Amino acid sequence: MTEIQKRRAKLYRKLKKDSLLILFSGPLVKKSADSFYPFAVNKNFYYLTGVKQHDSIFIAFKKEQEVTEHLLLLPLDPLKAKWDGPRLEKDVAQELSMIINISDLDKLSDLLTKLKDEVKHVYFDLEPGLLSQGFELIKDYAAREFSDFNVLDIYEEIIKLRMVKSRAEVKLIEQSIKLTRKALLSAQKQ
């Protein structure tokens, strides 16, 4: 099991049965005309998926103790790739996230329609100010789309997980400190 899979498994233990977890990577924010601000992925989304692409959605459905995961991405578009750069291909996203079910973003409605009959609780990262893919506040999206369900905030649980570092994370932090020290000593000699 990879580091990211272990993180998700810990989080899934916190979810109620018959629940849906929906996390957004975040949208591109328009600057003007055809230019956008640099994209910054939602840190909780990245922590659980390893994916840094805008307009991506992670969905996990917990039925009893079994969890089904889905990652929805923008479809590949060769013309847009010429102007905006390439989008994440499904096999690369699968390798990064270790999520098997990867679909195009336009399948969201079909997926939610299929799952809604089995769901009682829906979890969102309701950190204030976060936007859904449609530039709507996530709390407003949740209230509108899931008004018949028990909508819950998973933000605090993810933050608690992120606070406790695994051995692998500690090792990366130590490597970063060593590299920073080396860079500072090199700069000092200049």
Salt bridges, closest charged atoms under 4 A:
ASP18 OD1 - LYS63 NZ 3.23
ASP18 OD2 - LYS120 NZ 3.63
ASP55 OD2 - HIS54 ND1 2.66
GLU64 OE2 - LYS17 NZ 3.63
GLU69 OE2 - ARG8 NE 2.66
ASP84 OD2 - LYS80 NZ 3.66
ASP104 OD1 - LYS90 NZ 3.53
GLU136 OE1 - ARG144 NH2 2.51
ASP140 OD1 - LYS139 NZ 3.36
GLU145 OE2 - ARG144 NH1 2.27
GLU157 OE1 - LYS14 NZ 3.99
GLU157 OE2 - LYS160 NZ 3.86
GLU169 OE2 - ARG7 NH2 3.04
